[in-house]
Amino acid sequence: MDSHQFGYWGKRMVDYICEYQRTLPERKVIPEVQPGYLRPLLPEEAPEEGETWQQIFEDLEKYIVPGAASPAMTELEVVMMDWMAKLLHLPKEFTHASHEGGGVIQVNSTSVDHQSFLCFHFYQFVNPVETAICDALWLWWYPYGRLNYKYAVSAQCLRCLAESTDLHLAPHLLRTVGHQTGEQSSASDCILVSMLAARHYAIRRHKHVFEEKGDKDPKNAVLSRLVAYGSNLAHSCVEKASVICMVKFRQLEVDENYSLHGDVLQIALEVCATLGTTACCSADDLSSLGPVCDNFNVWLHLDGAYGGNALILPECKQYLKGIEHVWSLNVNPNKWMLVGFDCSLMWVRDHQLLTSSMVVNPIYLQHKHSSKTVDFRHWGIPLSRRFRALKLWFVLRIYGASGIREYIRRVSVVLYFLHIFLPNNIQNSG
């Protein structure tokens, strides 16, 4: 898309918004569609080839708007999380379709968004369009029976991304109702949420030891003894999460290849492994960390905020060796997949371990569809949420899986050139 095309479709977007506002008196106040309507209308996986703006605009009016803002908002997120899980070759356990795992979209990452200078001609045009539509239609998530139609699209997109390309996500990370994947705001949010869930799991598992000893506050007794471990190259948001969770955090030394191995790992509450560290883009050894975590029943989280995007490439599947040991993971499409900030995807193997640490259910938030739908308010800190699945849906359809793979390969070539050029240049200039 060049500037002339952007001008054309930007005007179409403004015209669409004006028409929507003009016809509001004629539209239904409450959507007539029922929860679960959206998934059967959307493909099971992301398109391989890019599609036209015209087709996307038509589908927006046909499929999304009739469910605005509930239940389309929630359902699209479920769909998008499963799309992404397929694309990244994650095991099926991480999809919503597995009924055990699933994903959620969080906000963003505290890391630098490298796209600001690498993705310079198309990404900057796609996201303003969907953002304007989202704001114009006031698409925010709220529990069913109020405003929350974006759920279905999100889940389907996440599922397709996990299955449709080469993410190779474990089946337990994909989800339908009962399984868990989702969109969070940022990698920081994903890691905080996973640590909160791990802390809750550890307290529930060990508090009986102190109850038997007659301790008056067994939960606090367990909390005071919990420790989270990560490599000394883990992102600063891991340490920040430990501060918020009031859990001690200890850094472990990496090897000569900047990778953390299982032989240096001790008993811990949660281990945060990394796929593509911020400091030098190194990857921890899941195949050796995983068995250690399994032996001690330790929560293993994989932070793939940056490098995890490369899992869409078949040639990067080796970095998923040991993924069967991972309890949760996060990937930020806004860092390397042409999606505008903010958009962080988080998958979890067992959604009940995540949601049980955050369920607060006052009567004014209860609704009759809870057994049929995913309540993303239990998947993170916020109650209300933006329709982030919409921009993910736009990008996946505009580029197609092949277009995104081509972009990541092109950037990888540039990075390889810098890897060769910079050391020699620095040495010669010195």
N, C-alpha and C positions, 0 to 999 in steps of 0.2 A: 504494500500500500504506500503510494507516494502522497505528497501534500495535496494534490488535486483530488485524489480519491478520498482522502481524509475529509476534505472540505465537503465533498458530495455526501458522504455517509454521516458526517457530523450534522449537516443540515437535515438529513433524513431522521436522525435521532431527535433533533429539536422539534421537527414536525410531528414525530410520533408522540413526544411528550405533550405537545400542545393539543393534539387530537385526543390523547388520553384524558387530559384535564377537561377538555370541552365536553367529552361524553360521559363524565363522571355521573351526572344525574341519571343516565340511562343504564348504568352498570349496577350489578348486584352489590348490596352492602356486605352481605355474607356470601362467600363462595358456595356454589351448589355442588362442587366436587367433594368427594369423600376421601379421608386419609387412605393412602395407598394407590391413589388414582394415577400417579405420575410414572412410577417405575415401569409399568407395562407399555407406556407410550414412548419410552426412550430406549435406545440400543443398549445392549449388555456391555458394550465396551466403546472406547473412544474411536472415532473414525481414523483410518490409516492415512487417508489423504485429506487435505484441507477442503473446506466447503465455502460456499459463497455467503456474503453478507445478507443477500436477499433471502436465502433459505433460513438463515439464523433468525432474522427479523420475523419471518413468517412463523417459525416455530415458537418464538418468544410469545407472540400473540395467541397462538393456538394452544400451547401447552402450559406456559408459565403463568401468564396473566390471569387465566381463569381460576387459578389457585392462590392468587396473591391475597394477603401475604401468607395465608395458611390454607392448606398444608404444603404448598409448592416449595416454599423456602427451605423447610426442613428436609423434604423428600429429595430435592435436587442435591443437597449436601451429601445425603446418603449415597446417591447415585455417583456423584463426582468422586467421593472417597473410594468407591469400589473401582471406578474407571482408573484412578491413579494407582491403586494397588496392583491392578493387572499390568499397567504400563511399566511399573517399576519391578515387576517380577516378584512381588511379595507372595509368601505362602498364602493359600486360600483361608487359613485360619484367621488372618487379620482383616478379612472382609466382613461387611455387614451380612452378606449372604450366608456366612457360616453359622450365624445365629449364636456365636460365642464371642467373636471378636468384632472389630469395627473401627471406624475412624471419625475424627472431628477436625474442623478447620479452626485453628487459633489465629491470632492477629498477625504477628510478625516476629522478627528476630532482632536482637540487639546488635547482631553482627552487621558489618558494612554490606550494603546491597551493591554487589559488583556490577549488576546490570546497568547501573546508571551511566557507565561509559562503554560497555561492550554491546549492549542491545540498544542501538541508536536510531533505527529507522522505522520499525514496525510496532514494537511493543508500546511505544509512546502514543501511538494512534489507537490501538485496540482498547486499552483500558479506560481512557476518558469517556468513550462511548458507553460502555457497560456501567461505569460509575454514575454517569448522568442519568441513565435509565433507572438504576437502582435507587438513586436519591429522589428522582421525580416520582416514582411509584411508591416511595416511602417503604421500601422493603426491608424490614427488620424482623428478627425472629422473636416470637413470644409464644408461650405454651398454647397448645391446641385449644380451640374454642374461643381464641382471641385472635392473634395475628401470628401464624407460624407456618406458612405454606412453603417455605424454601427448603424444608428438611428433605423432601423426597429427591429433589434434583441433586442436592449435595451428596447424598449417600450413593446415588447411582454413579455420579461422576467419580467419586473416590474409588468405588468398586471397579469401574472401567479402567481407571488409571492404573490400579494395582494389577489388573489381569490383562489389559489389552496390549500393553507393550511388553517390555521385558523387565519389569520390576521384580517379578518372581516372588511376590509376597507370599508368606505362609498363609494357608487357608484360614487359620485361626485369627488372622488379623483383618480379614474382610468380614463384612457384616450385612445382615438384614436385621429385623427386630430381634434383639438378643445378642447380636454381634457388634463389634465396635470398631469404627473408624470415624474420624471427624476432623473438622477444620478448626484450628485454633488461631489466635491472633499472631503469635510469634513463636520462635523456637524457645524463647524464655518461658512463655506460657506452657508450652508442651512439656518442658523439663520440670517446671514447678508442679504441674498437675500430676505428672508421673511420680514425682517424689512424694507428693501428698498422698497419693494412692499407695505407694510402697510403705510409707510411714504408718498409714492406717492398717494395712495388712500385717505389718510386723507387730504393732501394738495388740491387735486382735489375736494374733497367734501366740504371743508370749505372756500376756498379762496374767494368765492363770497361774504362772509360776510364782508371782508375787502375791496373788490372792491366797494361795495355799500357805504362804508365809505370814499371812495376816496383815499385809501392807495396806494402809488406809487409802492410798492413792496408787493402785497398780499401774494405771495408764501412764502416769507421770514417771513412775519408776522405770518403765520400759523406755519411754521417750528419752530420759536422761542418759541411757546407755546406747542409744542408736548411733550408728556411724555410716555415712555414705562415702564411697570411694570412687575416684576417677583418676585419669592420668593427669600429669602436670601440664599437659597441653589442652585439656578440656576447656571449653569456653567459660568465660567469667560468669555467665548466667547460671552455671551449675553451682558455683559457690554461693551466688545470690539466693538461689532456691533453697540451699541448705540453711542459710540465715533465716529466711522467712519461715521455714519448717522447723526451726530450732533443732536442727540435727547437725551433729559434728561432721565436718567434711575433711577428708585426708587425701592428699594427692600422692599418687604412686609414680615412680620413675618409669620412663619409657626406655626402649632399647636403642641401639645405634640407628635404627630405621624410624625412630620416633613413634613406635608402636607399643601399646600396652599389652602384656602377655599374662596368661593365667598363673604362671609360676610366681608372680609378685603379688597376687591377689590374696587377701585374707578375708575372714568373715566380715560381712557388711550388710547394711540395710538395703542399699541400692547401689548398683554399679552403673555408671554412665559411660559407655563406650562411645567412640567417635568414628564417623566415616567422613573424613575430610576436615581435619582440624583447621581452625582459623589461622593458627600460626604458620603452618607449613603444609596443610592439606594431606597430612598423614592419616592412616586408618589403623585402628586397633584390631587385634587378632581375635575375632569372635570365636573361632574354632577352639582356642585354648581358654579364653575367658569363660565361655559358656558352660563347660563341664564343671568348673570350679563353682560357679553360681548355682548350678543344679544340685551339686553335692550339699550345699548349705542353704538351699531354698531361698536364694537371694534374687531380688528383682533386678533384672538386667535391662537397662534402657539404652537404645542406640540413637545418638544424635547425628543425623545425616542432613542437617539443615542445608549445607552447601553441597557436599560431595554426593549426598544421596540422590540428587537429581540425575547423576550419571548412570544410575542403575537402569535407566530406560534403554541404555545401550546393551545389546547382547554381549559385547566384548567385555563388559564390566561385571558380569554375573559372579566372577570369582570373589568379589567383595561381599557377597551374601553367604559365603561359606560360614556356617555356624548360626545362621538366622533362626534356626529352630529353637535356639536357647533364649532368644530375645522375648521379653515380656511386652515391651512397647518401643516405638521408634517415631521419629519425626523427620520430615523433609520440607524444605521451604521452596515451593515453585517460584516465588518472587526473587530468588537468588540466581536461578540459572535456567528457568523454564519459561521465560517471557511473560510471566504473570506479574501484574503490578502489585506493589507493596500495599497492604499487607496480606499475606496468605501463607499460613504454616499448617501443614497437614500432620496429624498425629494418629497413629494406629495403636491399638492395644489388643493383646491376645485374649484377655477375658474382661469384657466390659464391666462385669459386676464388681471386680476388684477395684475398678476406677470409680464407678458411680457410687458405690457404697460409702466412699469416703466423703461424698459431697451432697448426698441427698438431703434436702430440706424441702418439705412438702406441705406448706400451709394450705388451708382449705381453698383460699382464693386462687391458687395455682393448680388445683386438681382439675382433671377433665376426664371424660368418659372414654377417650381414645388411648389411654396410657398403655393398654395391652397390645395395641396394634402399631404403635409408632415409637420413634426414638425421641426422647426428651433430652435435647442437647444442653438444657440448663443444668443437668446433672453431670455434664462432661467437662466443666470448667468453672471459672470464677464468675463470669457475667451471667445475668439473667437474660437480658436482651442482647441480640447479636445482629451484625450486619449480614447482608446476603452475599457473602464472599464466594459462594459456589457459583454465582452467576458469571463472574469474570473468569473463573476457571473453565466454565462451560464454553464461554466465548473463545478463549484462547485455544482450547483443545479442538474445537470445531474449525476455527480459522486456519490453524497450522496443520492439523492432523498429526498423528503420531510420527509419521515420517518426517514432517517438517521440523518438529521439535528435536528429533534425533539428529537431523542434519545440522541444526543450529548448535547443538552441544558438541558435535564432532568438530565443527568449524572453530568454535571457541577453544577446544582442546588443542587444535593445531596451532593457534595463536599462542596459547600458553606454552606449548612445547618449544616454539620459536623463542619465546622470552627466556625459557629455561636454558636454552643453548646460548642465546645472545648476551644476556645480562652478565653472567659471570665473566665471560671473555672481555666484555666491554669495560667492566669494573677493573679487571686485572690490567688491561691496557692503559686505562686512564690513570691508574695508580703508579 
